Amino acid sequence: MAFLGLRKWPTPVARPMAPFVAATALTYYLVGALQDMAVRSDAYANDPKNPYAAQIAKEKAAHH
């Protein structure tokens, strides 16, 4: 008899999903890093449409 849908031998979930979880975390990190590099590139750092332009300018002024 199943109790709340749990069987006597539960189906493995964590081990088969581990590569997908790792790939998701890696993809999330790499896309974030790529986006940060693109926003801070010289072509877009001073663009008025860039929402981070003021923050980037303040950081560059603090470093020089």
PDB file of N, CA, C and O in Angstrom:
ATOM      1  N   MET A   1       0.832  -1.171   0.000  1.00  0.00           N
ATOM      2  CA  MET A   1       0.000   0.000   0.000  1.00  0.00           C
ATOM      3  C   MET A   1       0.884   1.243   0.000  1.00  0.00           C
ATOM      4  O   MET A   1       1.857   1.324   0.750  1.00  0.00           O
ATOM      5  N   ALA A   2       0.548   2.181  -0.820  1.00  0.00           N
ATOM      6  CA  ALA A   2       1.333   3.405  -0.938  1.00  0.00           C
ATOM      7  C   ALA A   2       0.855   4.443   0.068  1.00  0.00           C
ATOM      8  O   ALA A   2      -0.344   4.674   0.222  1.00  0.00           O
ATOM      9  N   PHE A   3       1.795   5.052   0.736  1.00  0.00           N
ATOM     10  CA  PHE A   3       1.466   6.098   1.699  1.00  0.00           C
ATOM     11  C   PHE A   3       1.848   7.440   1.090  1.00  0.00           C
ATOM     12  O   PHE A   3       3.031   7.714   0.889  1.00  0.00           O
ATOM     13  N   LEU A   4       0.870   8.268   0.799  1.00  0.00           N
ATOM     14  CA  LEU A   4       1.075   9.578   0.178  1.00  0.00           C
ATOM     15  C   LEU A   4       1.857   9.479  -1.136  1.00  0.00           C
ATOM     16  O   LEU A   4       2.646  10.366  -1.461  1.00  0.00           O
ATOM     17  N   GLY A   5       1.641   8.433  -1.861  1.00  0.00           N
ATOM     18  CA  GLY A   5       2.298   8.263  -3.141  1.00  0.00           C
ATOM     19  C   GLY A   5       3.702   7.685  -3.052  1.00  0.00           C
ATOM     20  O   GLY A   5       4.345   7.503  -4.087  1.00  0.00           O
ATOM     21  N   LEU A   6       4.207   7.388  -1.848  1.00  0.00           N
ATOM     22  CA  LEU A   6       5.548   6.818  -1.692  1.00  0.00           C
ATOM     23  C   LEU A   6       5.447   5.295  -1.745  1.00  0.00           C
ATOM     24  O   LEU A   6       4.634   4.684  -1.051  1.00  0.00           O
ATOM     25  N   ARG A   7       6.283   4.705  -2.573  1.00  0.00           N
ATOM     26  CA  ARG A   7       6.269   3.261  -2.722  1.00  0.00           C
ATOM     27  C   ARG A   7       7.294   2.622  -1.790  1.00  0.00           C
ATOM     28  O   ARG A   7       8.070   3.311  -1.129  1.00  0.00           O
ATOM     29  N   LYS A   8       7.281   1.319  -1.753  1.00  0.00           N
ATOM     30  CA  LYS A   8       8.222   0.604  -0.899  1.00  0.00           C
ATOM     31  C   LYS A   8       9.655   0.838  -1.376  1.00  0.00           C
ATOM     32  O   LYS A   8      10.563   0.967  -0.555  1.00  0.00           O
ATOM     33  N   TRP A   9       9.867   0.893  -2.685  1.00  0.00           N
ATOM     34  CA  TRP A   9      11.179   1.171  -3.247  1.00  0.00           C
ATOM     35  C   TRP A   9      11.089   2.480  -4.021  1.00  0.00           C
ATOM     36  O   TRP A   9      10.637   2.486  -5.166  1.00  0.00           O
ATOM     37  N   PRO A  10      11.507   3.581  -3.422  1.00  0.00           N
ATOM     38  CA  PRO A  10      11.347   4.879  -4.087  1.00  0.00           C
ATOM     39  C   PRO A  10      12.217   4.996  -5.340  1.00  0.00           C
ATOM     40  O   PRO A  10      13.302   4.418  -5.414  1.00  0.00           O
ATOM     41  N   THR A  11      11.745   5.719  -6.276  1.00  0.00           N
ATOM     42  CA  THR A  11      12.466   5.959  -7.518  1.00  0.00           C
ATOM     43  C   THR A  11      13.594   6.944  -7.262  1.00  0.00           C
ATOM     44  O   THR A  11      13.366   7.978  -6.633  1.00  0.00           O
ATOM     45  N   PRO A  12      14.813   6.656  -7.734  1.00  0.00           N
ATOM     46  CA  PRO A  12      15.919   7.598  -7.516  1.00  0.00           C
ATOM     47  C   PRO A  12      15.695   8.883  -8.320  1.00  0.00           C
ATOM     48  O   PRO A  12      15.345   8.837  -9.499  1.00  0.00           O
ATOM     49  N   VAL A  13      15.898  10.007  -7.674  1.00  0.00           N
ATOM     50  CA  VAL A  13      15.697  11.300  -8.325  1.00  0.00           C
ATOM     51  C   VAL A  13      16.981  12.115  -8.315  1.00  0.00           C
ATOM     52  O   VAL A  13      17.373  12.668  -9.342  1.00  0.00           O
ATOM     53  N   ALA A  14      17.633  12.194  -7.172  1.00  0.00           N
ATOM     54  CA  ALA A  14      18.801  13.084  -7.025  1.00  0.00           C
ATOM     55  C   ALA A  14      19.979  12.641  -7.895  1.00  0.00           C
ATOM     56  O   ALA A  14      20.582  13.472  -8.575  1.00  0.00           O
ATOM     57  N   ARG A  15      20.312  11.373  -7.887  1.00  0.00           N
ATOM     58  CA  ARG A  15      21.488  10.915  -8.630  1.00  0.00           C
ATOM     59  C   ARG A  15      21.324  11.070 -10.147  1.00  0.00           C
ATOM     60  O   ARG A  15      22.260  11.544 -10.790  1.00  0.00           O
ATOM     61  N   PRO A  16      20.202  10.701 -10.750  1.00  0.00           N
ATOM     62  CA  PRO A  16      20.067  10.903 -12.195  1.00  0.00           C
ATOM     63  C   PRO A  16      19.981  12.375 -12.593  1.00  0.00           C
ATOM     64  O   PRO A  16      20.348  12.732 -13.712  1.00  0.00           O
ATOM     65  N   MET A  17      19.502  13.232 -11.693  1.00  0.00           N
ATOM     66  CA  MET A  17      19.359  14.651 -12.010  1.00  0.00           C
ATOM     67  C   MET A  17      20.625  15.454 -11.733  1.00  0.00           C
ATOM     68  O   MET A  17      20.705  16.612 -12.142  1.00  0.00           O
ATOM     69  N   ALA A  18      21.608  14.884 -11.058  1.00  0.00           N
ATOM     70  CA  ALA A  18      22.819  15.606 -10.663  1.00  0.00           C
ATOM     71  C   ALA A  18      23.534  16.264 -11.849  1.00  0.00           C
ATOM     72  O   ALA A  18      23.914  17.428 -11.725  1.00  0.00           O
ATOM     73  N   PRO A  19      23.742  15.594 -12.989  1.00  0.00           N
ATOM     74  CA  PRO A  19      24.413  16.275 -14.102  1.00  0.00           C
ATOM     75  C   PRO A  19      23.637  17.483 -14.617  1.00  0.00           C
ATOM     76  O   PRO A  19      24.231  18.478 -15.032  1.00  0.00           O
ATOM     77  N   PHE A  20      22.320  17.396 -14.589  1.00  0.00           N
ATOM     78  CA  PHE A  20      21.508  18.509 -15.072  1.00  0.00           C
ATOM     79  C   PHE A  20      21.552  19.684 -14.100  1.00  0.00           C
ATOM     80  O   PHE A  20      21.558  20.841 -14.521  1.00  0.00           O
ATOM     81  N   VAL A  21      21.582  19.391 -12.813  1.00  0.00           N
ATOM     82  CA  VAL A  21      21.698  20.451 -11.814  1.00  0.00           C
ATOM     83  C   VAL A  21      23.056  21.127 -11.938  1.00  0.00           C
ATOM     84  O   VAL A  21      23.140  22.354 -11.882  1.00  0.00           O
ATOM     85  N   ALA A  22      24.114  20.350 -12.104  1.00  0.00           N
ATOM     86  CA  ALA A  22      25.457  20.913 -12.259  1.00  0.00           C
ATOM     87  C   ALA A  22      25.547  21.751 -13.532  1.00  0.00           C
ATOM     88  O   ALA A  22      26.128  22.836 -13.516  1.00  0.00           O
ATOM     89  N   ALA A  23      24.987  21.266 -14.620  1.00  0.00           N
ATOM     90  CA  ALA A  23      25.022  22.016 -15.874  1.00  0.00           C
ATOM     91  C   ALA A  23      24.217  23.305 -15.769  1.00  0.00           C
ATOM     92  O   ALA A  23      24.604  24.325 -16.339  1.00  0.00           O
ATOM     93  N   THR A  24      23.107  23.270 -15.049  1.00  0.00           N
ATOM     94  CA  THR A  24      22.307  24.476 -14.853  1.00  0.00           C
ATOM     95  C   THR A  24      23.089  25.513 -14.063  1.00  0.00           C
ATOM     96  O   THR A  24      23.090  26.689 -14.424  1.00  0.00           O
ATOM     97  N   ALA A  25      23.750  25.099 -12.996  1.00  0.00           N
ATOM     98  CA  ALA A  25      24.544  26.026 -12.183  1.00  0.00           C
ATOM     99  C   ALA A  25      25.692  26.608 -12.994  1.00  0.00           C
ATOM    100  O   ALA A  25      25.954  27.808 -12.920  1.00  0.00           O
ATOM    101  N   LEU A  26      26.376  25.775 -13.764  1.00  0.00           N
ATOM    102  CA  LEU A  26      27.490  26.249 -14.585  1.00  0.00           C
ATOM    103  C   LEU A  26      27.000  27.214 -15.661  1.00  0.00           C
ATOM    104  O   LEU A  26      27.632  28.244 -15.894  1.00  0.00           O
ATOM    105  N   THR A  27      25.906  26.904 -16.310  1.00  0.00           N
ATOM    106  CA  THR A  27      25.350  27.779 -17.340  1.00  0.00           C
ATOM    107  C   THR A  27      24.922  29.111 -16.743  1.00  0.00           C
ATOM    108  O   THR A  27      25.186  30.161 -17.327  1.00  0.00           O
ATOM    109  N   TYR A  28      24.269  29.082 -15.595  1.00  0.00           N
ATOM    110  CA  TYR A  28      23.838  30.306 -14.927  1.00  0.00           C
ATOM    111  C   TYR A  28      25.035  31.189 -14.595  1.00  0.00           C
ATOM    112  O   TYR A  28      24.994  32.400 -14.814  1.00  0.00           O
ATOM    113  N   TYR A  29      26.103  30.587 -14.067  1.00  0.00           N
ATOM    114  CA  TYR A  29      27.308  31.346 -13.720  1.00  0.00           C
ATOM    115  C   TYR A  29      27.971  31.928 -14.971  1.00  0.00           C
ATOM    116  O   TYR A  29      28.332  33.105 -14.983  1.00  0.00           O
ATOM    117  N   LEU A  30      28.134  31.128 -16.009  1.00  0.00           N
ATOM    118  CA  LEU A  30      28.828  31.594 -17.212  1.00  0.00           C
ATOM    119  C   LEU A  30      28.031  32.662 -17.950  1.00  0.00           C
ATOM    120  O   LEU A  30      28.623  33.607 -18.473  1.00  0.00           O
ATOM    121  N   VAL A  31      26.722  32.543 -18.009  1.00  0.00           N
ATOM    122  CA  VAL A  31      25.907  33.568 -18.662  1.00  0.00           C
ATOM    123  C   VAL A  31      25.991  34.869 -17.881  1.00  0.00           C
ATOM    124  O   VAL A  31      26.069  35.942 -18.479  1.00  0.00           O
ATOM    125  N   GLY A  32      25.978  34.790 -16.558  1.00  0.00           N
ATOM    126  CA  GLY A  32      26.122  35.988 -15.731  1.00  0.00           C
ATOM    127  C   GLY A  32      27.470  36.653 -15.922  1.00  0.00           C
ATOM    128  O   GLY A  32      27.547  37.879 -16.014  1.00  0.00           O
ATOM    129  N   ALA A  33      28.539  35.863 -15.985  1.00  0.00           N
ATOM    130  CA  ALA A  33      29.872  36.421 -16.204  1.00  0.00           C
ATOM    131  C   ALA A  33      29.983  37.052 -17.587  1.00  0.00           C
ATOM    132  O   ALA A  33      30.569  38.125 -17.732  1.00  0.00           O
ATOM    133  N   LEU A  34      29.432  36.404 -18.596  1.00  0.00           N
ATOM    134  CA  LEU A  34      29.461  36.937 -19.952  1.00  0.00           C
ATOM    135  C   LEU A  34      28.658  38.234 -20.042  1.00  0.00           C
ATOM    136  O   LEU A  34      29.075  39.175 -20.717  1.00  0.00           O
ATOM    137  N   GLN A  35      27.520  38.288 -19.372  1.00  0.00           N
ATOM    138  CA  GLN A  35      26.708  39.492 -19.378  1.00  0.00           C
ATOM    139  C   GLN A  35      27.447  40.638 -18.692  1.00  0.00           C
ATOM    140  O   GLN A  35      27.407  41.771 -19.172  1.00  0.00           O
ATOM    141  N   ASP A  36      28.114  40.361 -17.588  1.00  0.00           N
ATOM    142  CA  ASP A  36      28.868  41.392 -16.889  1.00  0.00           C
ATOM    143  C   ASP A  36      30.017  41.909 -17.752  1.00  0.00           C
ATOM    144  O   ASP A  36      30.272  43.112 -17.793  1.00  0.00           O
ATOM    145  N   MET A  37      30.712  41.000 -18.441  1.00  0.00           N
ATOM    146  CA  MET A  37      31.799  41.439 -19.332  1.00  0.00           C
ATOM    147  C   MET A  37      31.250  42.279 -20.483  1.00  0.00           C
ATOM    148  O   MET A  37      31.874  43.263 -20.882  1.00  0.00           O
ATOM    149  N   ALA A  38      30.104  41.907 -21.012  1.00  0.00           N
ATOM    150  CA  ALA A  38      29.529  42.645 -22.135  1.00  0.00           C
ATOM    151  C   ALA A  38      29.071  44.032 -21.702  1.00  0.00           C
ATOM    152  O   ALA A  38      29.255  44.998 -22.442  1.00  0.00           O
ATOM    153  N   VAL A  39      28.484  44.145 -20.528  1.00  0.00           N
ATOM    154  CA  VAL A  39      28.004  45.438 -20.049  1.00  0.00           C
ATOM    155  C   VAL A  39      29.178  46.372 -19.766  1.00  0.00           C
ATOM    156  O   VAL A  39      29.067  47.583 -19.961  1.00  0.00           O
ATOM    157  N   ARG A  40      30.288  45.826 -19.314  1.00  0.00           N
ATOM    158  CA  ARG A  40      31.453  46.640 -18.969  1.00  0.00           C
ATOM    159  C   ARG A  40      32.406  46.856 -20.142  1.00  0.00           C
ATOM    160  O   ARG A  40      33.427  47.522 -19.969  1.00  0.00           O
ATOM    161  N   SER A  41      32.119  46.330 -21.307  1.00  0.00           N
ATOM    162  CA  SER A  41      33.008  46.511 -22.451  1.00  0.00           C
ATOM    163  C   SER A  41      33.045  47.984 -22.856  1.00  0.00           C
ATOM    164  O   SER A  41      32.121  48.743 -22.564  1.00  0.00           O
ATOM    165  N   ASP A  42      34.122  48.375 -23.530  1.00  0.00           N
ATOM    166  CA  ASP A  42      34.290  49.780 -23.917  1.00  0.00           C
ATOM    167  C   ASP A  42      33.182  50.261 -24.847  1.00  0.00           C
ATOM    168  O   ASP A  42      32.816  51.436 -24.823  1.00  0.00           O
ATOM    169  N   ALA A  43      32.657  49.373 -25.650  1.00  0.00           N
ATOM    170  CA  ALA A  43      31.617  49.767 -26.603  1.00  0.00           C
ATOM    171  C   ALA A  43      30.324  50.181 -25.910  1.00  0.00           C
ATOM    172  O   ALA A  43      29.598  51.035 -26.420  1.00  0.00           O
ATOM    173  N   TYR A  44      30.028  49.591 -24.760  1.00  0.00           N
ATOM    174  CA  TYR A  44      28.747  49.849 -24.108  1.00  0.00           C
ATOM    175  C   TYR A  44      28.865  50.510 -22.736  1.00  0.00           C
ATOM    176  O   TYR A  44      27.843  50.862 -22.147  1.00  0.00           O
ATOM    177  N   ALA A  45      30.071  50.689 -22.212  1.00  0.00           N
ATOM    178  CA  ALA A  45      30.231  51.252 -20.867  1.00  0.00           C
ATOM    179  C   ALA A  45      29.728  52.689 -20.797  1.00  0.00           C
ATOM    180  O   ALA A  45      29.190  53.103 -19.770  1.00  0.00           O
ATOM    181  N   ASN A  46      29.892  53.448 -21.862  1.00  0.00           N
ATOM    182  CA  ASN A  46      29.475  54.853 -21.855  1.00  0.00           C
ATOM    183  C   ASN A  46      28.164  55.085 -22.605  1.00  0.00           C
ATOM    184  O   ASN A  46      27.758  56.231 -22.800  1.00  0.00           O
ATOM    185  N   ASP A  47      27.520  54.038 -23.013  1.00  0.00           N
ATOM    186  CA  ASP A  47      26.251  54.161 -23.727  1.00  0.00           C
ATOM    187  C   ASP A  47      25.164  54.647 -22.761  1.00  0.00           C
ATOM    188  O   ASP A  47      24.995  54.053 -21.697  1.00  0.00           O
ATOM    189  N   PRO A  48      24.429  55.702 -23.098  1.00  0.00           N
ATOM    190  CA  PRO A  48      23.398  56.193 -22.176  1.00  0.00           C
ATOM    191  C   PRO A  48      22.256  55.198 -21.948  1.00  0.00           C
ATOM    192  O   PRO A  48      21.526  55.319 -20.964  1.00  0.00           O
ATOM    193  N   LYS A  49      22.092  54.230 -22.832  1.00  0.00           N
ATOM    194  CA  LYS A  49      21.041  53.218 -22.641  1.00  0.00           C
ATOM    195  C   LYS A  49      21.470  52.118 -21.665  1.00  0.00           C
ATOM    196  O   LYS A  49      20.647  51.301 -21.252  1.00  0.00           O
ATOM    197  N   ASN A  50      22.747  52.096 -21.298  1.00  0.00           N
ATOM    198  CA  ASN A  50      23.262  51.092 -20.380  1.00  0.00           C
ATOM    199  C   ASN A  50      22.815  51.456 -18.958  1.00  0.00           C
ATOM    200  O   ASN A  50      23.177  52.523 -18.461  1.00  0.00           O
ATOM    201  N   PRO A  51      22.039  50.596 -18.296  1.00  0.00           N
ATOM    202  CA  PRO A  51      21.570  50.935 -16.952  1.00  0.00           C
ATOM    203  C   PRO A  51      22.691  50.960 -15.914  1.00  0.00           C
ATOM    204  O   PRO A  51      22.501  51.497 -14.823  1.00  0.00           O
ATOM    205  N   TYR A  52      23.848  50.394 -16.230  1.00  0.00           N
ATOM    206  CA  TYR A  52      24.964  50.361 -15.289  1.00  0.00           C
ATOM    207  C   TYR A  52      26.041  51.391 -15.626  1.00  0.00           C
ATOM    208  O   TYR A  52      27.124  51.353 -15.041  1.00  0.00           O
ATOM    209  N   ALA A  53      25.769  52.309 -16.554  1.00  0.00           N
ATOM    210  CA  ALA A  53      26.780  53.265 -17.000  1.00  0.00           C
ATOM    211  C   ALA A  53      27.265  54.143 -15.851  1.00  0.00           C
ATOM    212  O   ALA A  53      28.468  54.365 -15.720  1.00  0.00           O
ATOM    213  N   ALA A  54      26.370  54.640 -15.025  1.00  0.00           N
ATOM    214  CA  ALA A  54      26.776  55.496 -13.908  1.00  0.00           C
ATOM    215  C   ALA A  54      27.613  54.715 -12.900  1.00  0.00           C
ATOM    216  O   ALA A  54      28.601  55.235 -12.382  1.00  0.00           O
ATOM    217  N   GLN A  55      27.236  53.498 -12.622  1.00  0.00           N
ATOM    218  CA  GLN A  55      27.988  52.668 -11.682  1.00  0.00           C
ATOM    219  C   GLN A  55      29.377  52.362 -12.227  1.00  0.00           C
ATOM    220  O   GLN A  55      30.351  52.395 -11.475  1.00  0.00           O
ATOM    221  N   ILE A  56      29.487  52.065 -13.514  1.00  0.00           N
ATOM    222  CA  ILE A  56      30.773  51.758 -14.127  1.00  0.00           C
ATOM    223  C   ILE A  56      31.665  52.993 -14.114  1.00  0.00           C
ATOM    224  O   ILE A  56      32.861  52.888 -13.843  1.00  0.00           O
ATOM    225  N   ALA A  57      31.095  54.164 -14.405  1.00  0.00           N
ATOM    226  CA  ALA A  57      31.872  55.400 -14.407  1.00  0.00           C
ATOM    227  C   ALA A  57      32.386  55.708 -13.004  1.00  0.00           C
ATOM    228  O   ALA A  57      33.525  56.147 -12.849  1.00  0.00           O
ATOM    229  N   LYS A  58      31.561  55.485 -11.981  1.00  0.00           N
ATOM    230  CA  LYS A  58      31.980  55.739 -10.608  1.00  0.00           C
ATOM    231  C   LYS A  58      33.117  54.793 -10.200  1.00  0.00           C
ATOM    232  O   LYS A  58      34.061  55.205  -9.527  1.00  0.00           O
ATOM    233  N   GLU A  59      33.018  53.511 -10.617  1.00  0.00           N
ATOM    234  CA  GLU A  59      34.065  52.555 -10.295  1.00  0.00           C
ATOM    235  C   GLU A  59      35.366  52.888 -10.999  1.00  0.00           C
ATOM    236  O   GLU A  59      36.441  52.751 -10.414  1.00  0.00           O
ATOM    237  N   LYS A  60      35.282  53.328 -12.264  1.00  0.00           N
ATOM    238  CA  LYS A  60      36.500  53.697 -12.996  1.00  0.00           C
ATOM    239  C   LYS A  60      37.139  54.941 -12.370  1.00  0.00           C
ATOM    240  O   LYS A  60      38.365  55.033 -12.313  1.00  0.00           O
ATOM    241  N   ALA A  61      36.340  55.889 -11.903  1.00  0.00           N
ATOM    242  CA  ALA A  61      36.876  57.091 -11.274  1.00  0.00           C
ATOM    243  C   ALA A  61      37.537  56.744  -9.950  1.00  0.00           C
ATOM    244  O   ALA A  61      38.528  57.375  -9.583  1.00  0.00           O
ATOM    245  N   ALA A  62      37.027  55.775  -9.233  1.00  0.00           N
ATOM    246  CA  ALA A  62      37.605  55.380  -7.940  1.00  0.00           C
ATOM    247  C   ALA A  62      38.924  54.635  -8.121  1.00  0.00           C
ATOM    248  O   ALA A  62      39.789  54.685  -7.247  1.00  0.00           O
ATOM    249  N   HIS A  63      39.082  53.947  -9.244  1.00  0.00           N
ATOM    250  CA  HIS A  63      40.300  53.167  -9.469  1.00  0.00           C
ATOM    251  C   HIS A  63      41.437  54.009 -10.046  1.00  0.00           C
ATOM    252  O   HIS A  63      42.593  53.588  -9.994  1.00  0.00           O
ATOM    253  N   HIS A  64      41.140  55.171 -10.585  1.00  0.00           N
ATOM    254  CA  HIS A  64      42.201  55.982 -11.203  1.00  0.00           C
ATOM    255  C   HIS A  64      42.596  57.104 -10.328  1.00  0.00           C
ATOM    256  O   HIS A  64      43.474  57.888 -10.688  1.00  0.00           O
TER     257      HIS A  64
END
